[in-house]
Amino acid sequence: MGIFIDPNLCNGCGFPQSETPCNMACPGDLIYMESTGKAQICCNADCWDCAACIKICPQHAIEINLPFEIVGKENSIKARAYKDKTIWTVKDEKGNEQTFETTARNETSLQSMISPEEFTDTIDSYKGISKTFTDLGADI
Amino acid sequence: MNPIEIKKLKTDFLIIGAGAAGCFAAYEAKKLNPNMDILMVEKAHIDRSGCLAAGINALNAYITPGNTLESFVDYIKKDSMDLIREDLVYTIAKEVNKVADILEKWGLPIPKDENGKPIVRGRGSIVVQGERIKPIIAQAVKRELKDKILNRVVVTNLIVSNNKVCGAFAFGLRDKKFYVLEAKAVLVATGGASGIYKPNNEGQARHKTWYSPFNTGAGYAIGIRAGAEMTTFEMRYVSMRIKDLMAPTGAVAQGVKAKQVNALGERYLEERYSKYGGHGMSTPMRLWATLQENIEGRGPCYLDTTHLNKEQSEKLKAYYLHMTPGLTLYWAARGTTPNTDPPEIVGTEPFIVGGHAQAGYWVDINRMSTIENLYAAGDVAGGAPKKYVPGAAVEGMIVARHVVSRFESIDEPTVAEKDIKDEIQRVFSLLDMRKEVILPDELELRMQKIMDEYAGGISSNYVLNEQKLIKARKYIKDLKKESKSLFGNNFHELMKCHEVIDRLDVAQVLIEHLIYRKETRWPVYQSRADYPERDDKNWLKFVNSIYDQNSDVIKIIERECKPLDKKLIEV
């Protein structure tokens, strides 16, 4: 296993009007949109566990699961990125949860940040989802 | 094959790869000349591409207090068995701290000690909270380049005419277009090559690798096919890593001063290998000693973290979230913590990567390759090991300065229509369903098996000998012929096809380098069973190569290893 995208939580992020954050974030080009409008991973064996998608998902719909051959059955890690920090939730086989917080960005640099509305590029536009980002206070 | 839409773009400076080297090149060039046109192409998305997608928890090239430019160079020279390009390493040393300052200004958190100085983790390494280093770098570059970044565009070849670069060919993963990117100067700044050898893990875990599995050697391959001179591919990089997740060890070894112990609890580096330098021995030798312990029945080996208290253990877990979050989950899933479950250490499969070892383009002091106006920086630039992220960034800035100083005098690039037609055929014909097809995963497995068994992979304890290498040479050559049957069902698969083709070209060059160096210079990285000794009299020199695509012949060139001449650099 690599990641699991919960189809009940995924809302498609405005696809196909805009490229979705998870699809855009994946360094391996592994996430695509199903005809149902839900995000899906094409090949979990190709996933690197980098967590780029789980941090950016506004719906908190994605988690990492380690493969059975490495560590056994149920386990997961979720994360959410905020402007200056990331909050992580790690769950073990018995369902015990542990939360971590990591610093992600200097507070002093936040003033110079581009506003989320400017957070676009030409090939795949963020437009359409940028509002979601502002609302949730989530950062890249 | 459906007709493919061709998109032609023209620029002054084309940057291939939006990693540390490429981004710092763009930033520096825009700073020096805002009017120069820059175009950046990236296979993934600039925000989370390449090695830095998950983040990093240290900057590993830094002049720490008590060290000097000279001691930085000397350390890397000693750790690389005296064979490095001192001129390149010295110019990197001059600016690594500046890179840290720039990153901090952009927003990278760099924790400080009570005197306001960065926290030194080890020799030449400082702690950073770098989970978001890639988006932070990307944001600074997007501000400068605006719409001049092409994400999800895969470069397939360089355009070269009369030994001058004129641009690159590429295809878009999303828009499905064929790109003809004409440029006066081109910087190759992609990652190195993983996935050439059979990895530590298989099946669903095959991509739990240390080095990014998405760095598939394209930067090397396009240069090889264009006839650029390459250096020191034989210095592979085999890394000592935490078993299963293949997480980096620096955070444990340097960060919490964990010692390497064997199954008997012995600190084996000091107790058994003191004549090789004990704990202070070179990076490849520390790994070699670990492999020896396993061969002699004293494995597994660990990084001893049992001295940590509970709080330190928790901090260590959190620290890994900045780089390898899977490891934090690993401890949780096992119901353990570092103080009760010290990480087991093993060697990775061999990687070809110039940022850690020194395989790459043979470049001059400005990082120009042997092809005019073609530059290389970061993992694909040869001769300067242990440059890591800061060194890659410095190299990008060095390239930018040279390009800015001369792009106006470079002639307009020209591209022949026939070359465009041929490349379209080569790139997209793999989408056509044929009678006999091979899937990219199948070819990858076969390549990895050959390299593992005959070219010193994990299963052969990394050991090389001529007879096996000659078999590897033949089998890889045969496999290259079979790669014509590759089939991609969609554009993602098409990219995977070309990633395997690229790695076969890298493997072919690698094998020739491994055959040519008849000594053992870097234990584990390059251990020749038939030439087990280091031989400075005959081999303290660079092994370089040029590939001729038409004849499919690789010509080997020897280059002198020169001492540092600072006068040449200051000019």
Interface residues (C-beta under 8 A of the other chain):
Chain A: M1 G2 E19 M24 A25 C26 P27 G28 D29 L30 Y32 C42 N44 A45 D46 C47 W48 D49 C50 A51 A52 I56 I64 L66 P67 F68 E69 I70 V71 G72 N75 S76 I77 A79 A81 T86 W88 V90 K91 D92 E93 K94 N96 Q98 F100 E101 T102 T103 A104 R105 N106 S109 L110 S112 M113 I114 D121 T122 I123 D124 D139 I140
Chain B: K43 A44 H45 I46 D47 R48 S49 G50 A53 A54 E104 K105 W106 G107 L108 P109 Q129 E131 R132 P135 I136 Q139 K142 R143 K146 D147 I149 L150 N151 R152 V153 G172 L173 R174 D175 N201 E202 G203 Q204 A205 R206 H207 K208 T209 S212 P213 F214 D244 L245 K317 A318 L321 H322 T324 P325 G326 T328 L329 Y330 A332 A333 R334 G335 H492 M495
